[in-house]
Amino acid sequence: MKRLIFLVDDDPILRRAWAGLLEQALPEVEVVIFGEAGSALEQMAAEPPALLILDLILDGMGGISLLNELRGDLTLRQIPVIVASSLADVALGEAYGVVAVVDKARVRPEELVALVRRHLDERGVA
């Protein structure tokens, strides 16, 4: 059974590119993409992913609001989160307990794959 990665970003081109990249490089994962945080939160309640990749600037519910919701839920707070945003502030990530913060405009594909692989391996799910 493939491990789920949820990718929440409002850029449809980036979502498709990153999902394809991760699924090709990590055949043991399935990337589920969301254009907004509310739908991702609903799906997480039904089926928590092994990892969440989250943009912060989103229409509707923003990434910070989603992080607050996750941290307030005993089950969902265990989901590791990689923040991938143009607001790549490490201090912000530390304040919300995310596992990594990357600038989505600057992260190279191989860096993203390595980061995802490392966090899946740490959890024993890859």
Stockholm file with secondary structure:
# STOCKHOLM 1.0

chainA/1-126         MKRLIFLVDDDPILRRAWAGLLEQALPEVEVVIFGEAGSALEQMAAEPPALLILDLILDGMGGISLLNELRGDLTLRQIPVIVASSLADVALGEAYGVVAVVDKARVRPEELVALVRRHLDERGVA
#=GR chainA/1-126 SS CCEEEEEECSCHHHHHHHHHHHHHHCTTEEEEEESSHHHHHHHHHHSCCSEEEECSCCSSSCHHHHHHHHHTSTTGGGSCEEEEESSCCHHHHHHTTCSEEEETTTCCHHHHHHHHHHHHHHTTCC
#=GC SS_cons         CCEEEEEECSCHHHHHHHHHHHHHHCTTEEEEEESSHHHHHHHHHHSCCSEEEECSCCSSSCHHHHHHHHHTSTTGGGSCEEEEESSCCHHHHHHTTCSEEEETTTCCHHHHHHHHHHHHHHTTCC
//
